[in-house]
Amino acid sequence: MGKRKTNGLRISYDKAADVLYLAFAAPQEGLDEEISDGVFVRLDARTRRAIGVTIVDFEKRFSRPVAESVPIDLARFLVPA
């Protein structure tokens, strides 16, 4: 599994499972919510803000246009209501 850290964003890809993990904060427990088929957002249990995203079948998805591959709107989790 490859890992890369950039400005607090942690990126990890499991090629064997074809799963991409993005973390916006230090690893921590959270609540996972499936927001699209195979796309999960991890939420801080207390604040409900996004702390990560998991994309299943990542490589397979990106053989299609990005708008079709990961149709998600993280703004609802990143911007307070």
C-alpha positions as a printed Julia matrix, in Angstrom:
81×3 Matrix{Float64}:
   0.0    0.0     0.0
   1.49   3.36   -0.99
   1.18   6.36    1.33
   1.78  10.04    0.76
   1.3   12.99    3.09
   0.8   16.51    1.73
  -0.22  19.54    3.82
  -2.23  17.47    6.29
  -3.9   15.44    3.55
  -3.01  11.77    3.83
  -3.44   9.66    0.71
  -3.25   5.88    0.71
  -4.0    3.48   -2.13
  -4.4   -0.28   -1.79
  -3.74  -1.56   -5.32
  -4.7   -5.18   -4.54
  -8.11  -4.09   -3.24
  -8.33  -1.08   -5.63
  -9.32   1.24   -2.78
  -8.23   4.87   -2.34
  -8.24   6.39    1.14
  -8.06  10.15    1.78
  -7.75  11.52    5.31
  -8.09  15.22    6.09
  -7.02  14.81    9.72
  -4.92  12.51   11.87
  -6.27   8.95   11.93
  -9.25   8.76   14.27
 -12.49   6.94   14.8
 -15.46   8.27   12.92
 -18.75   7.42   11.31
 -18.73   6.19    7.72
 -21.6    7.25    5.47
 -22.0    5.86    1.95
 -22.78   8.9    -0.17
 -22.66   7.16   -3.53
 -22.25   3.53   -4.54
 -18.8    2.58   -3.21
 -17.93   6.11   -2.05
 -17.81   6.66    1.7
 -17.21   9.82    3.68
 -15.83   9.44    7.21
 -17.35  11.96    9.6
 -16.15  13.17   12.98
 -18.78  11.7    15.31
 -19.06  14.91   17.33
 -18.96  17.64   14.65
 -20.19  15.66   11.62
 -17.4   17.27    9.55
 -15.62  15.17    6.94
 -12.33  13.71    8.11
 -11.82  11.31    5.2
 -13.1    9.68    2.05
 -12.85   6.08    0.83
 -13.37   5.21   -2.84
 -13.87   1.53   -3.7
 -12.91   0.35   -7.23
 -10.85   3.52   -7.66
  -8.85   2.53  -10.76
 -11.9    1.0   -12.43
 -13.92   4.18  -11.8
 -11.34   6.46  -13.36
 -11.45   4.68  -16.69
 -14.65   6.77  -17.04
 -14.97  10.59  -16.93
 -14.42  11.96  -13.4
 -17.96  13.41  -13.11
 -19.36   9.91  -13.61
 -16.69   8.21  -11.52
 -17.1   10.01   -8.19
 -20.31  12.06   -8.16
 -19.99  13.46   -4.64
 -20.52  16.85   -3.03
 -18.17  17.19   -0.05
 -19.25  20.81    0.5
 -22.16  19.66    2.64
 -19.67  18.1     5.08
 -16.9   20.71    4.89
 -18.96  23.91    5.19
 -20.98  24.49    8.38
 -24.71  24.84    7.8
